[in-house]
Amino acid sequence: MGLDSFWHWIILLIVVLVIFGTGKLAKMGPDLGNAVRGFKKAMQGDEEEDEAKRKAQEQLRADPPPSESTASKARDTSETK
């Protein structure tokens, strides 16, 4: 009696329906879907957090704050005009 027999699967399905009932089986599907969806969201959350940190670091490197010498040079040239 292997798992490849059609009648074996039918009997197994009937036993599962008797033990769990159709109500519990109907609730299992959405619960399993929500669990998988939550897992995927958690996995993507880590990647999004890493991406945000990386972008913040790039912005800090790309846009350094203006130094005092360039600010004073800009004021000097505007005052002489």
N, C-alpha and C positions, 0 to 999 in steps of 0.2 A: 504494500500500500504506500505508494510514493506521493509526492506533492503534485505530480503532473496529472493525476486523475481528475476528471471533471466532477465526478460525484463526491470526491473528497472535499473539493472547494465548496460545493453546495451544502454539504453537511456542516462544514466549518462555519459558513455564513449563518446558517440556522442556529447553531449553538451560540455564536456571538450575539445574534439578535435576541435570543432568549435570555442570555446572561445580562447584557447591558440594556436592552430595550431600545426602541427607536428614538425615544426622547433624548437619552444620553448620547446616542450616536449623532443625532442632529446638532447637539450643542458642541460636540467635539470638533467638528469642522471649523466653525468660526473661531473657537478658542485656539486651535492650532494655527489658523491663519494670523490671528492677532499676535501670537507668540513669535512667529516667523517675521512678521512685519516689524515688531519691536526690536528683534535681533538685528535686522538689516538697518534700521534707523540708528541703533547704537553703534554699529560698525561704521556707518557713514558719518556719525557725529564726531568720532575720533579723527577722521580724515579732514573734516571741515574745520575742526579746531586747529589741527596742525597747519592747514592752509592759511587760516587767519593769522596765526603766529608768524608764518613765513612772510606773508604780505606786510605785516607790521614791521618786521626786521628789514625788508627791502625798502620800505618807505623811509625808515630812519636812515638807511645808508644813502638813499637817493636824494633826500631833501634835508641836508644838514641845516641847523639853525644859522641865521646870518650872524657873522662875527661883528664885533664892535668896529673894527677897522673899515669894513666895507660900508657899514651904516654911516660912519662919520665922513667917509669920502663922498658918499651920495649927498649928504647934507652940505658939505663944502662946495661941491659943484653947483648945487641949486642956489646957494647963497651968493655965489660970484656972478651969476647971470643977471 
